[in-house]
C-alpha cells in the first residue's frame, strides 16, 4: 500500500443495530418489504461485484439476513431459508472477525433471530429444537458482544436468552436469566431497560407488577459519575503488550502473534514528570509471511509498531504531555531490536528472513520513527491512557463526542482528523484478580472524518490517473477499552481493536487487503519507588 493510498482511508462504522419489525400483512407493508428486499439485493450485488468478501458485502448480507428473519410478509419458511443462505455465506469467511468489527457476534445474533423466527414459523414438533438453538446462540452472543465492548447488545442478548427459556417452559431458568439481565442493567446504568425488566420479572413470578412495585425496585438504582484527576505517584510498573495481527489478501489469511514487556519508571522532578522504559526484546510468531505488497507492507507496519513501543516521554506537572525524550537511545534500541528479530527468525526457521521482508520492516520503522510521527504517536498513546481524561466528569452511560487528529489503523505514521465517541460504561477492578471496583471502564470508538477522507480518495484517484468512475475504497475504525483509576488517572489496561480495508476500486482484480489488529496493554505495579532517591 503506497503512502498516498494509506492517507486516503475511507471510514465507515459498522452498525450493530437491527432493523425494526415489519408491520403485519397490510398491502403497504408488503410493498415496503418488497422494495426493501430489492434494495438489499442490489446493494449486495454492487458490493460483491467489487469484492465478495469486503466488509461492505458482508455487512449487507448480515443486514439482509436480519431483515428477512424479522419480517412478516410472505411465506415464513421461504423467507427464513433466504436469511439462512445469506448468513451461511457470511460465516463461510475464514477470517470473519478480522474483516468485520464484532463479526462473529453479529453473525451469532442473526443466527438467534433465525432460530427464534423458525420456532414461530415451523411445525410444532420442531419448535422446541429451534428454541433451544436460539437459546444457545443468544448465550454465545452475550459473551461475543462482551468481548467486542458492546454492552448494549450484550444485555439485549441476555434478555433474549431469558425469553427463550420462558418460551421453552423453563420458568426457573427464565427468571434466573432475566435477573442476570437486570444485574447487567444495574451495572451499566440502563435504567429504562431495568424498569421494563423488573415489570416482566414480576409477571413471570406471578407477583404484583404495578408501577408502584416496579418503582420500589428502582429506588436504589445506581446513578454514577466519575471525575478524573491527575494524581500520579512516583512508581515502577511492569507493562506487557500482546498483539494479534490478521490480514486477508488474495484469498489467503495470515496471522502473527507478538508480545513485549518493559519496566516503566515514572519520576517527578521540579519541572514535571519523566517516564522512561527498560524494554525487553519483542517476540514474533512468524510463519510463512506474505511476499508481495500490499500484504507484505501491512505485516511490516504491524511489526514496526511493536518494535517502536515504549518510548520515553515527559509531562508537565499537571499531567499535560510535554515531549518525547531519549530519541538517540531509542533509535539505537530499535536497530538492535531489528537485529534480534532477524536472529529469532533464523533460530526458529533455520533460514534468514527474506530480504524483501526486512526492507519493508526497515521502511515502516523509518516512516513511523520520523520526528513528527514518533512525537505524535507517543503523545497519542499517553493521551488515550491518561491525558484526555484529566479533569473530565463523565456520567455513566452518556456518550460524548470529540474530534482529534489520530493515526490511522495499521498506517500509524499518517494522521487524519477523526470523529471520536466515548463513554464511562461501568465500574471495574483495576487488576484482573482484585475484588474492589476502584477503576472505571471507558469505551471509545474512532473513525476518520468521512468528508476529509472523501476528498483524499478523489485526490488519490486523480493523482493515480485511475479510469473514470474508479474510486479507491478504504475503511478504518478503532474500538478501545480503557481501565482507569479516576482518582489518579493511572491506566491499568488498554485493549484496542483496529480494522482497515483497502481496495483500488476496480471490479477485478482489486488487490483488496483487509487487516485487523487486537492489542492488549496491561500494567501491574511493582514495589513502590522511594521518591527521595530520585
KAHUFEN-V675834 format. One record per residue. N is the residue number from 1. RES is the residue in three letters. PSI is psi as a letter, one per 20 degrees, with the letter a starting at -180 (999 if undefined). OMEGA is omega as a letter, one per 40 degrees, with the letter a starting at -180 (none if undefined). BURIAL is # if it has 9 or more other C-alpha atoms within 8 Angstrom, else .. Layout:
N,RES,PSI,OMEGA,BURIAL / N,RES,PSI,OMEGA,BURIAL
This chain:
1,UNK,p,a,# / 2,UNK,r,i,. / 3,UNK,h,i,. / 4,UNK,g,i,. / 5,UNK,g,a,# / 6,UNK,h,a,# / 7,UNK,i,a,# / 8,UNK,k,a,# / 9,UNK,p,i,# / 10,UNK,p,a,# / 11,UNK,q,i,# / 12,UNK,p,i,# / 13,UNK,p,i,. / 14,UNK,p,a,. / 15,UNK,p,i,. / 16,UNK,j,a,. / 17,UNK,q,i,. / 18,UNK,q,a,. / 19,UNK,q,a,. / 20,UNK,q,i,. / 21,UNK,q,i,. / 22,UNK,q,i,# / 23,UNK,q,a,. / 24,UNK,o,i,. / 25,UNK,k,i,. / 26,UNK,q,i,. / 27,UNK,h,a,. / 28,UNK,g,i,. / 29,UNK,g,i,# / 30,UNK,h,i,# / 31,UNK,g,i,. / 32,UNK,g,i,. / 33,UNK,g,a,# / 34,UNK,g,i,. / 35,UNK,g,a,. / 36,UNK,g,i,. / 37,UNK,g,i,# / 38,UNK,h,i,. / 39,UNK,g,i,. / 40,UNK,g,a,# / 41,UNK,g,i,# / 42,UNK,g,i,. / 43,UNK,g,i,# / 44,UNK,g,i,# / 45,UNK,g,a,. / 46,UNK,g,a,. / 47,UNK,g,a,# / 48,UNK,h,i,# / 49,UNK,h,i,. / 50,UNK,g,a,# / 51,UNK,o,a,# / 52,UNK,i,a,# / 53,UNK,j,i,. / 54,UNK,q,i,# / 55,UNK,h,i,# / 56,UNK,g,a,. / 57,UNK,g,a,# / 58,UNK,h,i,# / 59,UNK,g,a,# / 60,UNK,h,i,# / 61,UNK,g,i,# / 62,UNK,g,i,# / 63,UNK,h,a,# / 64,UNK,g,i,# / 65,UNK,g,i,# / 66,UNK,h,i,# / 67,UNK,g,i,# / 68,UNK,h,a,# / 69,UNK,h,a,# / 70,UNK,i,a,# / 71,UNK,r,i,# / 72,UNK,i,a,# / 73,UNK,q,i,# / 74,UNK,a,a,. / 75,UNK,p,a,. / 76,UNK,h,a,# / 77,UNK,g,i,# / 78,UNK,g,a,. / 79,UNK,g,a,# / 80,UNK,h,i,# / 81,UNK,h,i,. / 82,UNK,g,i,# / 83,UNK,g,i,# / 84,UNK,h,i,# / 85,UNK,g,i,. / 86,UNK,g,a,# / 87,UNK,g,a,# / 88,UNK,h,i,. / 89,UNK,h,i,# / 90,UNK,g,a,# / 91,UNK,i,i,# / 92,UNK,i,i,. / 93,UNK,p,a,. / 94,UNK,i,a,. / 95,UNK,l,a,. / 96,UNK,g,a,# / 97,UNK,i,i,# / 98,UNK,h,a,# / 99,UNK,g,a,# / 100,UNK,p,i,# / 101,UNK,p,a,# / 102,UNK,k,a,# / 103,UNK,g,i,# / 104,UNK,h,i,# / 105,UNK,g,a,# / 106,UNK,g,i,# / 107,UNK,h,i,# / 108,UNK,h,i,# / 109,UNK,g,i,# / 110,UNK,h,i,# / 111,UNK,g,i,# / 112,UNK,g,a,# / 113,UNK,g,a,# / 114,UNK,g,i,# / 115,UNK,g,i,# / 116,UNK,g,i,# / 117,UNK,h,i,# / 118,UNK,h,i,# / 119,UNK,h,i,# / 120,UNK,h,a,. / 121,UNK,h,a,. / 122,UNK,a,i,# / 123,UNK,q,a,. / 124,UNK,h,a,. / 125,UNK,i,i,. / 126,UNK,i,a,# / 127,UNK,g,a,# / 128,UNK,h,i,# / 129,UNK,g,i,. / 130,UNK,h,i,# / 131,UNK,h,i,# / 132,UNK,h,i,# / 133,UNK,h,i,# / 134,UNK,g,i,# / 135,UNK,g,i,# / 136,UNK,g,i,# / 137,UNK,h,i,# / 138,UNK,g,a,# / 139,UNK,h,i,# / 140,UNK,h,i,# / 141,UNK,h,i,# / 142,UNK,g,a,# / 143,UNK,h,i,# / 144,UNK,g,i,# / 145,UNK,h,i,# / 146,UNK,g,i,# / 147,UNK,i,i,. / 148,UNK,j,i,# / 149,UNK,k,a,# / 150,UNK,n,a,# / 151,UNK,h,i,# / 152,UNK,g,i,. / 153,UNK,h,i,# / 154,UNK,g,a,# / 155,UNK,h,i,# / 156,UNK,g,a,# / 157,UNK,h,i,# / 158,UNK,g,i,# / 159,UNK,g,i,# / 160,UNK,h,i,# / 161,UNK,h,i,# / 162,UNK,h,i,# / 163,UNK,h,i,# / 164,UNK,g,i,# / 165,UNK,g,a,# / 166,UNK,g,i,# / 167,UNK,h,i,. / 168,UNK,i,i,# / 169,UNK,j,i,. / 170,UNK,n,a,# / 171,UNK,g,a,# / 172,UNK,g,i,. / 173,UNK,h,i,# / 174,UNK,g,i,# / 175,UNK,g,i,# / 176,UNK,g,a,# / 177,UNK,h,i,# / 178,UNK,h,i,# / 179,UNK,h,i,# / 180,UNK,h,i,# / 181,UNK,g,i,# / 182,UNK,h,i,# / 183,UNK,g,i,. / 184,UNK,g,i,# / 185,UNK,g,a,# / 186,UNK,h,a,# / 187,UNK,h,a,# / 188,UNK,i,i,# / 189,UNK,k,a,# / 190,UNK,n,a,# / 191,UNK,g,a,# / 192,UNK,g,i,. / 193,UNK,g,a,# / 194,UNK,g,i,# / 195,UNK,g,i,# / 196,UNK,g,a,. / 197,UNK,h,i,# / 198,UNK,g,i,# / 199,UNK,g,i,# / 200,UNK,h,i,# / 201,UNK,g,i,# / 202,UNK,h,i,# / 203,UNK,g,a,# / 204,UNK,h,i,# / 205,UNK,j,i,. / 206,UNK,l,i,. / 207,UNK,r,i,. / 208,UNK,o,a,. / 209,UNK,k,a,# / 210,UNK,q,i,. / 211,UNK,h,i,. / 212,UNK,g,i,. / 213,UNK,h,i,# / 214,UNK,g,a,# / 215,UNK,h,i,# / 216,UNK,h,a,. / 217,UNK,i,i,# / 218,UNK,i,a,# / 219,UNK,h,a,. / 220,UNK,k,i,. / 221,UNK,p,a,. / 222,UNK,p,i,. / 223,UNK,o,a,. / 224,UNK,q,i,. / 225,UNK,r,a,. / 226,UNK,p,i,# / 227,UNK,p,a,# / 228,UNK,p,a,# / 229,UNK,q,i,# / 230,UNK,o,a,# / 231,UNK,l,i,. / 232,UNK,q,i,. / 233,UNK,q,i,. / 234,UNK,p,a,# / 235,UNK,r,i,# / 236,UNK,p,a,# / 237,UNK,q,i,# / 238,UNK,p,a,# / 239,UNK,p,i,# / 240,UNK,p,i,# / 241,UNK,p,i,# / 242,UNK,p,a,# / 243,UNK,p,i,# / 244,UNK,o,a,# / 245,UNK,p,i,# / 246,UNK,p,i,# / 247,UNK,q,i,# / 248,UNK,p,a,# / 249,UNK,p,i,# / 250,UNK,k,i,. / 251,UNK,i,a,. / 252,UNK,q,i,. / 253,UNK,p,i,# / 254,UNK,p,i,# / 255,UNK,q,i,# / 256,UNK,p,i,# / 257,UNK,p,a,# / 258,UNK,q,i,# / 259,UNK,q,i,# / 260,UNK,q,i,# / 261,UNK,r,i,# / 262,UNK,q,i,# / 263,UNK,p,a,# / 264,UNK,p,i,# / 265,UNK,p,i,# / 266,UNK,p,a,# / 267,UNK,p,i,# / 268,UNK,p,i,# / 269,UNK,a,a,. / 270,UNK,h,a,. / 271,UNK,i,a,. / 272,UNK,b,a,# / 273,UNK,q,i,# / 274,UNK,p,a,# / 275,UNK,p,a,# / 276,UNK,q,a,# / 277,UNK,q,i,# / 278,UNK,o,a,. / 279,UNK,p,i,# / 280,UNK,r,i,. / 281,UNK,q,i,. / 282,UNK,q,i,# / 283,UNK,p,a,# / 284,UNK,p,i,# / 285,UNK,n,a,. / 286,UNK,p,i,# / 287,UNK,o,i,. / 288,UNK,l,a,. / 289,UNK,q,i,. / 290,UNK,q,a,. / 291,UNK,i,a,. / 292,UNK,q,i,. / 293,UNK,q,e,. / 294,UNK,i,a,# / 295,UNK,g,a,# / 296,UNK,g,a,# / 297,UNK,h,i,# / 298,UNK,g,i,# / 299,UNK,g,a,# / 300,UNK,h,i,# / 301,UNK,g,i,# / 302,UNK,g,i,# / 303,UNK,g,i,# / 304,UNK,h,i,# / 305,UNK,h,i,# / 306,UNK,g,i,# / 307,UNK,h,a,# / 308,UNK,j,i,# / 309,UNK,q,i,. / 310,UNK,m,i,. / 311,UNK,p,i,# / 312,UNK,q,i,# / 313,UNK,r,i,# / 314,UNK,q,i,# / 315,UNK,q,i,# / 316,UNK,r,a,# / 317,UNK,h,a,. / 318,UNK,j,i,. / 319,UNK,i,i,# / 320,UNK,q,i,. / 321,UNK,p,i,# / 322,UNK,f,a,. / 323,UNK,r,i,# / 324,UNK,q,a,# / 325,UNK,r,i,. / 326,UNK,l,a,# / 327,UNK,g,a,. / 328,UNK,g,i,. / 329,UNK,h,a,. / 330,UNK,g,i,# / 331,UNK,h,i,. / 332,UNK,g,i,. / 333,UNK,g,a,. / 334,UNK,g,i,# / 335,UNK,h,i,. / 336,UNK,h,i,. / 337,UNK,h,i,# / 338,UNK,g,i,# / 339,UNK,h,i,. / 340,UNK,h,i,# / 341,UNK,g,i,# / 342,UNK,g,a,# / 343,UNK,g,i,# / 344,UNK,g,a,# / 345,UNK,g,a,# / 346,UNK,g,a,# / 347,UNK,h,a,. / 348,UNK,h,a,. / 349,UNK,i,a,. / 350,UNK,i,i,. / 351,UNK,q,i,. / 352,UNK,q,i,# / 353,UNK,q,a,# / 354,UNK,q,a,. / 355,UNK,h,a,. / 356,UNK,h,i,. / 357,UNK,g,a,# / 358,UNK,h,i,# / 359,UNK,h,i,. / 360,UNK,h,i,# / 361,UNK,g,i,# / 362,UNK,h,i,# / 363,UNK,g,i,. / 364,UNK,h,i,# / 365,UNK,g,a,# / 366,UNK,g,a,. / 367,UNK,g,a,# / 368,UNK,h,a,# / 369,UNK,j,i,# / 370,UNK,q,a,. / 371,UNK,g,a,. / 372,UNK,g,a,. / 373,UNK,g,a,# / 374,UNK,h,i,# / 375,UNK,g,a,# / 376,UNK,h,a,. / 377,UNK,g,i,# / 378,UNK,g,i,# / 379,UNK,g,a,# / 380,UNK,g,a,# / 381,UNK,g,i,. / 382,UNK,g,a,# / 383,UNK,h,i,# / 384,UNK,g,a,. / 385,UNK,g,a,# / 386,UNK,g,a,# / 387,UNK,g,a,# / 388,UNK,h,a,. / 389,UNK,i,a,# / 390,UNK,p,i,# / 391,UNK,i,a,. / 392,UNK,q,i,. / 393,UNK,o,a,. / 394,UNK,p,i,# / 395,UNK,p,a,# / 396,UNK,p,i,# / 397,UNK,i,i,# / 398,UNK,p,i,. / 399,UNK,p,a,. / 400,UNK,q,a,. / 401,UNK,q,i,. / 402,UNK,r,i,. / 403,UNK,q,i,. / 404,UNK,q,i,. / 405,UNK,o,a,. / 406,UNK,q,i,# / 407,UNK,q,i,# / 408,UNK,q,i,# / 409,UNK,p,i,# / 410,UNK,j,i,# / 411,UNK,m,a,# / 412,UNK,i,i,# / 413,UNK,i,i,# / 414,UNK,p,a,# / 415,UNK,p,a,# / 416,UNK,q,i,# / 417,UNK,p,a,# / 418,UNK,q,i,# / 419,UNK,p,a,# / 420,UNK,p,i,# / 421,UNK,q,a,# / 422,UNK,q,a,# / 423,UNK,q,i,# / 424,UNK,o,a,# / 425,UNK,g,a,# / 426,UNK,q,i,# / 427,UNK,q,a,# / 428,UNK,r,i,# / 429,UNK,q,i,# / 430,UNK,h,i,# / 431,UNK,q,a,. / 432,UNK,h,a,. / 433,UNK,j,a,. / 434,UNK,q,i,. / 435,UNK,h,a,. / 436,UNK,p,i,. / 437,UNK,m,a,# / 438,UNK,i,a,# / 439,UNK,r,i,# / 440,UNK,q,i,# / 441,UNK,p,i,# / 442,UNK,p,i,# / 443,UNK,p,a,# / 444,UNK,p,i,# / 445,UNK,p,a,# / 446,UNK,q,i,# / 447,UNK,q,i,# / 448,UNK,q,a,# / 449,UNK,p,a,# / 450,UNK,h,a,# / 451,UNK,g,i,. / 452,UNK,g,a,# / 453,UNK,h,i,# / 454,UNK,g,i,# / 455,UNK,h,i,. / 456,UNK,g,i,# / 457,UNK,g,i,# / 458,UNK,h,i,# / 459,UNK,h,i,. / 460,UNK,g,a,# / 461,UNK,g,i,# / 462,UNK,g,a,. / 463,UNK,h,i,. / 464,UNK,i,a,. / 465,UNK,l,i,. / 466,UNK,q,i,# / 467,UNK,q,i,. / 468,UNK,p,a,. / 469,UNK,i,i,. / 470,UNK,o,a,# / 471,UNK,p,i,# / 472,UNK,q,i,# / 473,UNK,p,i,# / 474,UNK,p,a,# / 475,UNK,q,a,# / 476,UNK,q,i,# / 477,UNK,q,i,# / 478,UNK,p,i,# / 479,UNK,p,a,# / 480,UNK,q,i,# / 481,UNK,p,a,# / 482,UNK,q,i,# / 483,UNK,o,a,# / 484,UNK,p,i,# / 485,UNK,o,a,# / 486,UNK,h,a,# / 487,UNK,h,a,# / 488,UNK,i,a,# / 489,UNK,k,i,# / 490,UNK,p,i,# / 491,UNK,p,i,# / 492,UNK,h,a,# / 493,UNK,q,i,# / 494,UNK,o,i,# / 495,UNK,p,a,# / 496,UNK,p,i,# / 497,UNK,o,a,# / 498,UNK,p,a,# / 499,UNK,q,i,# / 500,UNK,q,i,# / 501,UNK,p,i,# / 502,UNK,p,i,# / 503,UNK,q,i,# / 504,UNK,i,i,# / 505,UNK,i,i,# / 506,UNK,q,i,# / 507,UNK,g,i,. / 508,UNK,q,e,. / 509,UNK,q,a,. / 510,UNK,j,i,# / 511,UNK,l,a,# / 512,UNK,q,i,# / 513,UNK,p,i,# / 514,UNK,p,a,# / 515,UNK,q,i,# / 516,UNK,q,i,# / 517,UNK,p,i,# / 518,UNK,o,a,# / 519,UNK,p,i,# / 520,UNK,p,i,# / 521,UNK,o,a,# / 522,UNK,p,i,# / 523,UNK,q,i,# / 524,UNK,p,a,# / 525,UNK,q,i,# / 526,UNK,r,i,. / 527,UNK,q,a,. / 528,UNK,q,i,. / 529,UNK,p,i,. / 530,UNK,o,a,. / 531,UNK,i,a,. / 532,UNK,i,a,. / 533,UNK,j,a,. / 534,UNK,999,none,.
